């Protein structure tokens, strides 16, 4: 555990990647979709110096550019995408082969960058898997989106996620466990679970008592740490909100939400991760396995893994009641999200998965739910930063913000699939060289050569 504490301390000291290789850039005559909900702005110039955005102005008023110039005619500039609910490969069970687990995780992280995702939040993982990767990312040692992490989540003995959790039964008696989690893992946002299961053909399990949930939330908040809670029902979501949680890790999926709950979410502005993809993933593989042949998936998964998914995993999903249940309930969750969004609630894009293409699929499902592509841009960028408590530095194209940017060859507000038409990805002022990404699908050509 001392090693984990050292890694966490290093991660805190290196909270941002080194920007030594970042240059000065001017993206001229581009259509800007800044992520804040402002209408797209044509013929704009955005300048970057080091790892920060320095100016956003109409091109006609822009000063002579410093550094390298990129012609943005016919292109669209957005913030980098954010997936605020992932579980990186190797997350649930303790890993016997950490080297192999790390290699798979590094490939998955590369797939996020390749798919336009510049920030992820790992919402529960084995500490010896995620914390070293977080430290390496912040030191600029691996090709990765920004990693925010909870490390081990917090739950009640026998409750949801206990296999990757610090379990707390009595607050005062077990407070030392919380202190160790804070000191050794330094969670960016801590995740708890409030879930007795008993739905979707699963047996009942122990549920964290509400007083204990309140005490733990308060304790982490007093240490300056935000919280997110795994819930699946309206009842537990409401309990989590009034226990003081900062965010929810999922939408309500067990049934249609009530009008009063929609009003509550609008009034409280509690951000929540959308996580539609994780449920829809089962029936999609069973019914449409050819999606794995799409370019983003072909780059992000090895040919052998894609074949295994199409055969062995697909056969497993075909025989599971869970697949049928999630196909039934995903449209319910979509409608719940649409209602909360329409009322003014804060939806943020998250997948509950471990690949960049999954986030692109999440955006498609949000549009399928009835949310306009223009609004999905904000959901996938600014709202993710709000959920993480990082809207002061991430999630929008504004002066002073970190230069995590996505240049597209087509308009994502016209068709959400245009988020896949990537000209380049920039993280911290550095344009990603796709040819150097350690993608599981093999080496890919560089999209943009400065």
N, C-alpha and C positions, 0 to 999 in steps of 0.2 A: 504494500500500500504506500510505502514511502516513495517508491518509484512513480506511482500515479500522482502523488502530491507534487512531486517535482515537475512532472509533465504538465500538470494543471497550472502550476505557478509560471512555468515557461509560457504556456498559452496565454495567460493573463498579461504577462509582460510584453508579449508579442501580439497584441490584440488586433493588429492590422498587418497584412503581408508587407514585406519590404518593398519599397517603391523605387529602388535604385535603378531599375531598368526601364521605368516608365518614362515616356517622352512627353513633349508638348504636341498637342494635336488641335486642329481646327476642322470640324466637320461642317462644311459650307453648303448652303442652298438645300437643306434637308427639310423634310416634313417632320416636325417634332410632335410626339405624343408623350407628354412628360410624366404620365402616371398619376397625376393629382386629380384628374377629372376635368381638366381644362380641355376645350376643343382642340383638335389637331391644328398646329400652326405651320403654315407653308413657308418655305424660303427662309429658314432659320439657320443661324450659325451657333454651334456649341463648341466652346474651347475647353481643353483639358490641359492641365500642367501638373506633371507628377501623377499622383493618384486621385486628384480632385478636379471636379468641374469648376472652371473659373468664370465663365460667362455664358449667358444664353441670350442672344439678341437677334433681331431681324437681320438678315444678311446685308441689307442695304445700309444698316447703321453700324455694322461690325467694324472693329479696328483691323488694321493690317495684321494678318495672322502671325503668331509666333509658333515656330516649329513646323511640323508637317501638315499638309493640307489634304483633306479627303473631299472629293466632289460628291455631294449628297443629292444631286439632281435625280429625281425619280425614286428616291429611297426614303425610308422611314426610320426614325430614331426613337427608341423606347428605353426605359430602364431595363436592366437585366432581369430575367424572370426569377421568382423565388418559390421554392417548395418548402413550406413551413410545417411539414409533417412527413418525415422519412424514417426508415429504420435501415441503416446501412448494412450491407451483407455481413452475416455473422452475429447478428444482434441479440437473438433470444437466448440461446443456450451458451454456456461456457465453451470456449473453443480449444480443442486439443492441438490443432495445427494453426498457430497464430500467423505464421508466415504465409500460408495459403489463404487464410482469411483476409489478411492485410492486402495481398495481391488482388483478390477479387474486389475488395472495397475500393482500392485505388482505381481499378478499371471502372467501377460504378461511378466514382466521383468524376472521372474524365467524361463519362457519358452525359453528366449534367452540363458540363461546360459545352460539350458538343451540341447539346440541345438548347442552348441559350440560357441555361440556369446559372446564375452567379452567386446565389445564396441558398443554403439548405439549413433546416433545423432538424437534427436527429432527436426524435422524441422518445428515446429509450434504447439502450444498448449496453452490452458488456463494457465496463470501463476500460479494460485492457485492449479493446478493439478501437473504440472511438476517441479516447483522450489522446493517444499518441498521434492519431491522424489530425485531430484538431490542432495540436501543437505544431505539427509539420506544415499544415496549411498556413497557419499564422506566421510561421517563419519563412514562408515562400519556398518550401522545399519540395512540394508536390503540386501537380496540376490539379486544381480542385476549386470548386466554388467556395465561398466563405462558409465555414462550418460553425454553427451554433449547436450546442448539445446539452442534454440533461444528464448524460452518463447513465448510471442506474436510476430508474424511476423509483418513486416512493409509493408503497401500497400497504394494505393490511395483509397479514398472513393468510395465504391461500386464495387471495383475491386476484383479480385480473392483472396479468403481467408479472406475477410473483417470481417467475424464473429469471427475470432481469431486473429485479427490484431490491431495494433496501426495505425490509418489512418492519412496520411499526405497529405495535399492539397497544401500548400505553404511552401517552406523550411524555410525561415526566420520566418514566422509567427508561424510555428508549431515546431520550433527547440526545444522548451521546452519539447515537448512530447518525442523527441528522447533522450534528456538529462535524463528524468525520466526513460525511458526504459533502458538506459545504467546503470544508478545508481542503480535502484531498481531490475532489472532482471539480470544484468551482463551476457548478452548472450555470449556463447562460439563462435558461428558463427551466424550472424544475417541473417535471410531469408527475401527477398523481393519478390514481384510478378510482372511480366511483362506479362500480359495475358488478352486479350480482349474477350477470349472464342469465341463464334460464330462458333464453329466446333463441330462435334459429336452430332448434334441435340440440341445444347445449344444456347440460345440467346446471343447476344452481350452484353458486360458490359463495364464500363469505364476502360481505360487503363492509367497507370501511364505515364506522359510525360517524355521523355528521359532526359531533363535537370534536372528534379527533381530526377530521378533515379541516375544520376551522382553525384548530390550534396549529396544525402544520403549515397551512397557508399563511397565517399570521407570522409564524416564526421565520419562514423564508422571506416574506416581504420585509420584515424588520432587518434582515440581512441584505436588503436591496436586490432581491432575486424575484423575478416574476414567476407566476405559476400558470400551468395549463392542466386541465383535468380531462381524462378519458371518460366520456359518457356516451350513451347510445339512446336513452329515452328522455322524453320531456321532463319527467319527474326528477331524474337525477341531474339533468342539466340545470333545472331551476334550483335544486338544492346546492349544486356547486356554485352557482352565481351568488346565492345569498350567504354561502359560506365565505365568499370573498375572492373567488378565483379571478385572475386577470384575463384568462382566455379559456376557450374550450377546444379540445383536440379534435372534435368531430361535430358534424351536424346531428340532429335527431334523426334516427333511422328506423326506430322500432314502430313508428306509426305516424300519421299526419299530426302536425303541430296544431295547437289551439290558437285562436286569435289572440288570446291574452299572452301566450308565450311569444308570439311575433311582436306584440307591443313591448313586452319586456326586453327583448333583444334590441329593439330599436331605441328604447329609452336608455338602456344601460350601455349600449355600444360595446358590448363584449365581443371582441374578435373571435372567430372560430375558423378552424381549418376545414376545407370542403370535403376532402377524402372520399370522393365518389368512385375514383378509379379502383380502389382496393376491392370493393364489392362487385363492381361491374367486370372486373378482370376475369372472374371465373367463367361466366357464361360467354364472354367475348372469346376466350381461348377455345371453348367447346364449339362455338358456332362459327367463328371467323378466325381460325388459326393463321390465315394468310396475312393478318395484320403484322405478323412477325417478319414479313418480307419487305415492309416499308423501309426506306433508307435509314431512318434514325435507329430503328431496331436492329437492322443488319450491321450497323456500325457499333452498336452498343452491346450486342450479345454475340458470342462466338457461334459459328455454324453448328457446332455440336450441341451447344446449349439450346439453340433455337429448335433443333430437331428433337431434343429431349422434351421440350415444352410441347411441341406439336404431337408427340406420341405418348410417352409415359405420363407426363403431367396432365395432358388433356384427358387421357383415359381415367385418371384418378378423379379429375373434376367431374367427368360425366357421371360417375357413380355416387357423388356426394350430394346429400340433401342440402348442404350449405350452398351449393351452386344454384339450385332452384330457388332457395330462400332469398339469396342476394339479388338474383334477377328480378324477383318480385318486389323487393324493398328498395332497390336503387332508384326507381322512378319516384317512390315516396320521398326519399331523401332529396332528390332533385327539386321536387315541388316545395319541400320545406325550406330549402336554401333560397329558392326563387322568392318565396313569400317574405322571408326575413330581409333579403336584399332589397326588395321592392319597398319595404317599410322603412328602410334606412339603416338596417343592421350592417355589421362589418364582416363580410366574407373574405377570407384569405385562401389562396390556392395551396392545397396540400394533397398528397397522394397516399400516404401510408405505405409507400413502396420504396424501391431502391434503384431507380434508373431515371435518366433524363427524359426518355420518351414517355414515361408515365405522366410527367407533368404536362407535356403537350396533349396527351389524351384527356387529362383533367380539364383543360381549357375547352376542349371539344364538348365534354359532358356538361360543363357550365352553360355553354351556348345552347346545347340541346335542352337544358332545363328551362330555357326561355329568357336568359340574361343576354343583353346585347353585347356583341363583341367589344364595343367601346368600353363598357363597364368591366368586362373581363380583363382588359388591360390593367385597370386599377386594382382589381382583385388579385392579379398575378404579380403585382409589383408593390405599389404603395401600401396596400392593406397588409401584405406580408410583413413589411417593415413595422407597421403599427402593431401587429400581433407580437412581434419580437421586442417591441420597445425601442426600435432603432430607426424610427422615422426621421430623427434629426440628422442621420448620416446616410441612409440607404433608401431605396424604393422610389425615387423620383429624379428627374433630370432638372436640377436646380443648382445655382452657384453655391459652392461650398460642400456639396454632397460628394461622396465617393464616386469615382468615375467607373461605375459598373453599368455598361451600356450594351445595347443590342441594335445593330444596323440591319434592317430588313430590306429585301428587294421588292416587297409588295406590302399593301396596307392591311394590318391586322384588324383594323376596325371595320373593314369591308368583309373580311373572311378570316376567322380565327386561325385557320390552317396556314395563313400567311406568316404566322410566327415560326413556321418551319423553313421559310425561305430566307435563310440567314446569310447576310453578306459577311459580317464578322461579329465576334463576341469580344467585348472588352471588360476586363476585371481589374480594378484599381489602376486604370490608365494604361494597361498593357493589353494589346490585341492578341488574342489567343492564336497560337499556331497549331491548327488542328493536326498537321502532319506529325507533331511531336506528342500528341496525346496517347497514352497507353490504353487504347480502346480494345475491348474484348473482341470486337469484330475485325480487328486488324488496322493497319495504317490507312489513314484517309488523306486525300489531298488537301492542301491548304486552300481555304476559300478566298482569302484576301492576301495579297502580297504588297506591303507598303512600298 
